Amino acid sequence: MTVLAILSLCAWVWLLAAHGRFWQAGPVLAPDRPAESPAVVAVVPARDEAPCVARSLGSLLAQDYAGDLRVILVDDGSTDRTGAIARDLADPRLTVLTGASRPAGWTGKQWAVSQGIAKAGPAEFILLTDADIVHERGHLAALVAQAERTDADLVSEMVRLSRASAAERALIPAFVFFFQLLYPFAWVNDPRHRTAAAAGGTMLVRRRALDRIGGIAAIRDALIDDVALAAAVKQGGRIWLGHTALAHSIRPYPRATEIWRMIARSAYVQLRCSPLLLVGCIVGMALVWIVPPVAVIAGHGAGRAVGAVAWVGLACSYLPSLRRYRLSAWRAPFLPLVAAFYMAATIGSAVNHHLGRGVAWKGRAYQGARA
């Protein structure tokens, strides 16, 4: 146990000191206005989003933005009143499209996004956003200002996620934390670094960048579409990823089972559906998250002391994420339990794949799609 505790502590020293400051609270998209206000078209793919779509679209149409703004909602085969609710808004700036049948080789979301972009015209910016996101009035202006200030081809942020239920408060801040661990924002925003990522809730992308990569067709089969888009755009341009208090998701996750399904939907795809990578991931996560508390509880002497230092380090790294969600610091030492939940969901994702269930989301199943 002492050897494992030492290895875990070494891993944490490296993570905290050399892994892109993944634990930090920023960067944060600041309220701002661009010097110029180019035309923007917001494209919103929506499938069975009746509980959320009116608030989301209403917040887009209420943006305090000096330039031309149009909104295109693509109703992606909804079985509820998503399209009808959107049409009831009766705003001339809003276009509601009924999505065409999905061709082979496309995911449903990317096909819907592609249809929306095809109707967008020559606008300089396309805002790709989900139908469960509510935008503060200055959100679009801040996104455009960030793109103009940094000459970024893609600006994206991690919106605030719901923390209403006990399950959300226990598990959702860690979702953001682990995302930052996988894709340290400092590395994403460094044009010299290969790491690329985006958060799919809001992605403001320049038309020139979409044209350069061959449009959404370049990622038509990607299940982790936000990261795939960021990787394609970063190959020839700058990207920026941060946090925001100017947009939030209203999609609820009242029970842990819903969060489990959210994780399991794409976790094994993230590992390229590789059993070898799965084993490496689980071993690595166990070393980093599980060994420190086990060493403290079951170890002796030096092993216990080293495990305690590693446990303190991992708990401290979680504090900025807890503060962002206005949650108490007492939750930080329990992060290993949360990590165990995510490990189990990742294994569940692999089991689903090898049982032939693949990735299922909103009544659709995908096999063989890429990350």
C-alpha positions as CSV (number, residue, x, y, z in Angstrom):
1,M,0.0,0.0,0.0
2,T,2.9,2.4,0.7
3,V,4.2,2.0,-2.8
4,L,0.8,2.7,-4.3
5,A,0.4,5.7,-2.0
6,I,3.7,7.1,-3.2
7,L,2.8,6.6,-6.8
8,S,-0.6,8.3,-6.2
9,L,1.1,11.3,-4.5
10,C,3.6,11.6,-7.4
11,A,0.7,11.6,-9.8
12,W,-1.0,14.4,-7.9
13,V,2.2,16.5,-7.7
14,W,2.4,16.3,-11.5
15,L,-1.3,17.0,-12.0
16,L,-1.3,20.0,-9.7
17,A,2.0,21.5,-10.9
18,A,2.2,20.6,-14.6
19,H,-1.2,19.6,-16.0
20,G,-2.4,22.9,-17.4
21,R,-3.7,24.4,-14.1
22,F,-6.8,22.3,-14.8
23,W,-8.1,23.0,-11.3
24,Q,-8.3,26.8,-11.6
25,A,-11.5,28.8,-11.5
26,G,-11.0,30.5,-14.8
27,P,-10.9,31.8,-17.5
28,V,-14.4,33.3,-17.3
29,L,-16.2,35.0,-20.1
30,A,-16.6,38.6,-19.0
31,P,-19.6,40.8,-19.9
32,D,-18.4,43.0,-22.8
33,R,-19.5,44.6,-26.1
34,P,-17.6,44.2,-29.4
35,A,-16.3,47.2,-31.2
36,E,-18.4,46.0,-34.2
37,S,-21.4,43.8,-34.2
38,P,-21.3,41.5,-37.2
39,A,-24.3,39.4,-38.2
40,V,-25.0,36.2,-36.2
41,V,-27.3,33.3,-36.8
42,A,-28.0,31.0,-33.9
43,V,-28.7,27.4,-34.9
44,V,-30.6,25.3,-32.3
45,P,-31.0,21.6,-33.0
46,A,-33.9,20.3,-30.9
47,R,-35.4,16.8,-30.4
48,D,-38.1,16.4,-27.8
49,E,-37.3,19.6,-26.0
50,A,-40.8,20.9,-25.2
51,P,-40.1,21.6,-21.6
52,C,-37.2,23.9,-22.4
53,V,-37.5,25.3,-25.9
54,A,-39.7,28.3,-25.2
55,R,-37.4,29.7,-22.5
56,S,-34.3,29.0,-24.5
57,L,-35.5,30.6,-27.7
58,G,-37.0,33.5,-25.8
59,S,-33.7,34.3,-24.2
60,L,-32.0,34.2,-27.6
61,L,-34.5,36.6,-29.2
62,A,-34.2,38.9,-26.2
63,Q,-30.4,39.4,-26.7
64,D,-29.1,42.9,-26.2
65,Y,-27.0,42.8,-29.4
66,A,-26.4,45.7,-31.8
67,G,-26.0,43.6,-34.9
68,D,-28.3,41.5,-37.0
69,L,-29.4,38.3,-35.1
70,R,-31.5,35.5,-36.5
71,V,-32.4,32.2,-34.9
72,I,-33.0,28.9,-36.7
73,L,-34.5,26.0,-34.8
74,V,-34.2,22.6,-36.5
75,D,-36.9,20.2,-35.2
76,D,-35.0,16.9,-35.3
77,G,-37.9,14.4,-35.5
78,S,-39.5,15.4,-32.2
79,T,-42.3,13.3,-30.9
80,D,-43.6,16.1,-28.6
81,R,-44.7,19.7,-29.3
82,T,-41.1,21.1,-29.7
83,G,-41.7,22.5,-33.2
84,A,-45.2,23.8,-32.4
85,I,-44.0,25.6,-29.3
86,A,-41.3,27.3,-31.2
87,R,-43.7,28.4,-34.0
88,D,-46.0,29.9,-31.4
89,L,-43.3,32.4,-30.5
90,A,-44.2,34.1,-33.9
91,D,-41.0,36.2,-34.1
92,P,-40.0,37.2,-37.6
93,R,-36.3,36.6,-36.6
94,L,-37.1,33.0,-35.8
95,T,-37.2,30.3,-38.5
96,V,-38.4,26.8,-37.5
97,L,-37.3,24.0,-39.8
98,T,-38.7,20.5,-39.9
99,G,-35.6,18.3,-40.2
100,A,-35.3,16.0,-43.1
101,S,-34.6,12.3,-42.7
102,R,-31.1,11.5,-41.4
103,P,-28.7,10.2,-44.1
104,A,-26.5,7.2,-43.3
105,G,-23.2,8.2,-41.6
106,W,-24.6,11.2,-39.8
107,T,-25.5,11.6,-36.1
108,G,-28.9,13.2,-35.6
109,K,-27.6,16.3,-34.0
110,Q,-25.0,17.0,-36.7
111,W,-27.5,16.5,-39.4
112,A,-29.8,18.9,-37.8
113,V,-27.0,21.5,-37.3
114,S,-26.0,21.1,-40.9
115,Q,-29.5,21.8,-42.1
116,G,-29.7,24.9,-39.9
117,I,-26.3,26.2,-41.2
118,A,-27.4,25.7,-44.8
119,K,-30.3,28.1,-44.1
120,A,-28.1,30.6,-42.3
121,G,-26.9,32.6,-45.2
122,P,-23.6,34.6,-45.2
123,A,-23.5,35.7,-41.5
124,E,-20.0,36.1,-40.2
125,F,-20.7,34.1,-37.0
126,I,-22.8,31.0,-36.3
127,L,-23.9,30.4,-32.7
128,L,-24.4,26.7,-32.1
129,T,-26.4,26.2,-28.9
130,D,-28.6,23.6,-27.3
131,A,-32.4,24.0,-26.7
132,D,-32.0,23.7,-23.0
133,I,-29.7,26.7,-22.6
134,V,-31.0,30.0,-21.3
135,H,-28.9,33.1,-22.2
136,E,-28.5,36.3,-20.3
137,R,-29.2,39.4,-22.4
138,G,-25.6,40.3,-22.8
139,H,-24.3,36.8,-23.6
140,L,-24.1,37.0,-27.3
141,A,-22.3,40.4,-27.2
142,A,-19.8,38.9,-24.8
143,L,-19.1,35.9,-27.0
144,V,-18.6,38.1,-30.1
145,A,-16.4,40.5,-28.1
146,Q,-14.2,37.6,-27.0
147,A,-13.9,36.3,-30.5
148,E,-12.9,39.7,-31.8
149,R,-10.5,40.4,-29.0
150,T,-8.6,37.1,-29.4
151,D,-9.2,36.7,-33.2
152,A,-10.6,33.3,-32.3
153,D,-12.4,31.1,-34.8
154,L,-14.3,29.3,-32.1
155,V,-15.4,30.6,-28.7
156,S,-17.1,28.3,-26.3
157,E,-17.8,28.1,-22.6
158,M,-19.0,25.7,-20.0
159,V,-22.4,27.0,-19.0
160,R,-23.7,26.7,-15.5
161,L,-25.4,23.3,-15.1
162,S,-28.4,22.7,-12.8
163,R,-27.7,22.0,-9.1
164,A,-31.3,21.9,-7.9
165,S,-31.4,18.2,-6.8
166,A,-29.2,16.3,-4.3
167,A,-27.9,14.2,-7.2
168,E,-26.9,17.2,-9.2
169,R,-25.2,18.8,-6.2
170,A,-23.2,15.6,-5.5
171,L,-22.2,14.8,-9.1
172,I,-22.5,17.7,-11.5
173,P,-19.6,19.9,-10.3
174,A,-17.4,16.9,-10.7
175,F,-18.6,16.6,-14.3
176,V,-17.1,20.0,-15.0
177,F,-14.0,19.3,-12.9
178,F,-13.3,16.0,-14.8
179,F,-13.8,17.8,-18.1
180,Q,-11.2,20.3,-17.1
181,L,-8.9,17.5,-16.1
182,L,-9.3,15.9,-19.6
183,Y,-9.0,19.2,-21.4
184,P,-7.1,21.8,-19.4
185,F,-8.5,25.2,-20.5
186,A,-5.0,26.7,-20.5
187,W,-3.8,24.2,-23.0
188,V,-7.0,24.5,-25.1
189,N,-6.5,28.2,-25.4
190,D,-2.8,28.0,-26.2
191,P,-2.3,27.9,-30.0
192,R,1.0,26.1,-29.5
193,H,-0.6,23.2,-27.7
194,R,-2.4,20.4,-29.5
195,T,-5.2,20.0,-26.9
196,A,-8.6,21.1,-28.3
197,A,-12.0,21.1,-26.8
198,A,-15.3,23.0,-26.6
199,A,-18.5,22.8,-24.6
200,G,-21.5,22.0,-26.8
201,G,-24.0,24.2,-24.9
202,T,-22.7,27.3,-26.6
203,M,-20.2,27.5,-29.5
204,L,-19.7,30.6,-31.5
205,V,-17.9,29.8,-34.7
206,R,-16.8,31.9,-37.6
207,R,-18.2,31.1,-41.0
208,R,-14.7,31.2,-42.4
209,A,-13.6,28.5,-40.1
210,L,-16.6,26.3,-41.0
211,D,-15.8,26.8,-44.7
212,R,-12.1,25.9,-44.1
213,I,-12.8,22.6,-42.4
214,G,-15.5,21.6,-44.9
215,G,-18.5,22.4,-42.8
216,I,-20.3,20.2,-40.3
217,A,-19.9,17.3,-42.7
218,A,-16.3,17.1,-41.4
219,I,-17.6,15.8,-38.1
220,R,-20.9,14.3,-39.3
221,D,-20.4,11.0,-37.4
222,A,-18.8,12.4,-34.2
223,L,-20.7,11.6,-31.0
224,I,-18.5,14.0,-29.0
225,D,-19.2,16.7,-31.5
226,D,-18.1,19.7,-29.5
227,V,-14.5,18.3,-29.0
228,A,-14.4,17.1,-32.6
229,L,-15.4,20.6,-33.9
230,A,-12.8,22.2,-31.7
231,A,-10.1,19.9,-32.9
232,A,-10.9,20.5,-36.6
233,V,-11.0,24.3,-36.1
234,K,-7.8,24.5,-34.1
235,Q,-5.8,22.9,-36.9
236,G,-5.8,26.2,-38.7
237,G,-7.1,28.8,-36.2
238,R,-7.4,29.9,-32.6
239,I,-10.0,28.6,-30.2
240,W,-11.0,29.8,-26.7
241,L,-12.7,27.8,-24.0
242,G,-13.8,29.1,-20.5
243,H,-16.6,29.3,-18.0
244,T,-19.5,31.6,-18.0
245,A,-22.2,33.0,-15.7
246,L,-24.1,34.4,-18.7
247,A,-25.8,31.2,-19.7
248,H,-27.1,28.2,-17.8
249,S,-28.8,24.9,-18.6
250,I,-32.3,24.2,-17.5
251,R,-32.1,20.5,-18.2
252,P,-32.8,18.8,-14.9
253,Y,-31.0,15.6,-13.6
254,P,-33.2,14.8,-10.6
255,R,-31.7,11.4,-10.0
256,A,-28.3,9.8,-10.1
257,T,-29.5,7.4,-12.8
258,E,-30.0,10.3,-15.3
259,I,-26.5,11.5,-14.6
260,W,-25.2,7.9,-15.0
261,R,-26.9,7.7,-18.5
262,M,-25.4,11.1,-19.5
263,I,-21.9,9.8,-18.6
264,A,-22.3,6.3,-20.1
265,R,-23.6,7.8,-23.3
266,S,-20.1,8.8,-24.5
267,A,-17.5,7.7,-22.0
268,Y,-16.4,4.6,-23.9
269,V,-16.5,6.6,-27.2
270,Q,-14.1,9.0,-25.5
271,L,-11.8,6.0,-25.1
272,R,-12.2,5.1,-28.8
273,C,-14.1,2.0,-27.8
274,S,-10.8,0.4,-26.9
275,P,-10.7,-2.3,-24.1
276,L,-7.0,-1.5,-23.6
277,L,-7.7,2.2,-23.1
278,L,-10.5,1.3,-20.7
279,V,-8.3,-0.8,-18.6
280,G,-5.6,1.9,-18.5
281,C,-8.2,4.5,-17.7
282,I,-9.7,2.5,-14.8
283,V,-6.2,1.7,-13.4
284,G,-5.2,5.3,-13.6
285,M,-8.4,6.6,-12.0
286,A,-8.1,4.1,-9.2
287,L,-4.5,5.2,-8.5
288,V,-5.4,8.9,-8.5
289,W,-8.8,8.8,-6.8
290,I,-9.2,5.6,-4.8
291,V,-5.7,4.9,-3.4
292,P,-5.3,8.0,-1.2
293,P,-8.4,7.4,1.0
294,V,-7.8,3.6,1.1
295,A,-4.2,4.3,2.2
296,V,-5.5,6.5,5.0
297,I,-8.2,4.1,6.1
298,A,-6.4,0.8,5.7
299,G,-2.7,1.7,5.5
300,H,-0.1,2.1,8.3
301,G,2.8,4.4,9.0
302,A,4.4,6.1,6.0
303,G,1.7,4.8,3.6
304,R,-1.0,6.4,5.6
305,A,0.8,9.7,5.8
306,V,1.6,9.8,2.1
307,G,-2.0,8.9,1.3
308,A,-3.2,11.7,3.5
309,V,-1.1,14.2,1.7
310,A,-2.4,13.0,-1.7
311,W,-6.0,13.1,-0.3
312,V,-5.6,16.7,0.8
313,G,-4.2,17.6,-2.6
314,L,-7.1,16.1,-4.5
315,A,-9.6,17.7,-2.2
316,C,-8.0,21.1,-2.5
317,S,-8.0,20.8,-6.3
318,Y,-11.8,20.4,-6.2
319,L,-12.5,23.6,-4.2
320,P,-12.7,26.0,-7.1
321,S,-15.3,23.8,-8.8
322,L,-17.3,23.7,-5.6
323,R,-17.1,27.5,-5.2
324,R,-18.3,28.0,-8.7
325,Y,-21.4,26.0,-7.8
326,R,-21.7,27.7,-4.4
327,L,-21.4,24.5,-2.6
328,S,-19.7,23.8,0.7
329,A,-16.1,22.8,1.0
330,W,-17.0,19.8,3.1
331,R,-17.8,18.0,-0.1
332,A,-14.2,18.1,-1.3
333,P,-12.9,15.1,0.7
334,F,-15.7,12.9,-0.7
335,L,-14.5,13.4,-4.3
336,P,-13.1,9.9,-4.4
337,L,-16.6,8.5,-4.0
338,V,-17.9,10.7,-6.8
339,A,-14.9,9.5,-9.0
340,A,-15.9,5.9,-8.2
341,F,-19.4,6.7,-9.6
342,Y,-17.8,8.0,-12.8
343,M,-15.5,5.0,-13.0
344,A,-18.5,2.7,-12.7
345,A,-20.5,4.6,-15.3
346,T,-17.5,4.4,-17.7
347,I,-17.4,0.6,-17.2
348,G,-21.1,0.6,-17.8
349,S,-20.6,2.5,-21.1
350,A,-18.2,-0.2,-22.2
351,V,-20.5,-3.0,-21.2
352,N,-23.3,-1.4,-23.2
353,H,-21.1,-1.2,-26.3
354,H,-20.0,-4.8,-26.1
355,L,-23.5,-6.0,-25.6
356,G,-24.4,-4.3,-28.9
357,R,-26.4,-1.5,-27.3
358,G,-23.9,1.2,-28.4
359,V,-24.7,4.8,-27.7
360,A,-28.4,5.6,-27.1
361,W,-29.8,9.1,-26.8
362,K,-33.4,10.3,-27.2
363,G,-34.6,7.2,-28.9
364,R,-31.7,6.8,-31.2
365,A,-28.8,4.2,-31.0
366,Y,-25.5,4.6,-32.7
367,Q,-22.8,1.9,-33.4
368,G,-19.4,2.6,-34.7
369,A,-19.5,6.4,-34.6
370,R,-16.3,8.2,-33.6
371,A,-15.4,10.5,-30.8
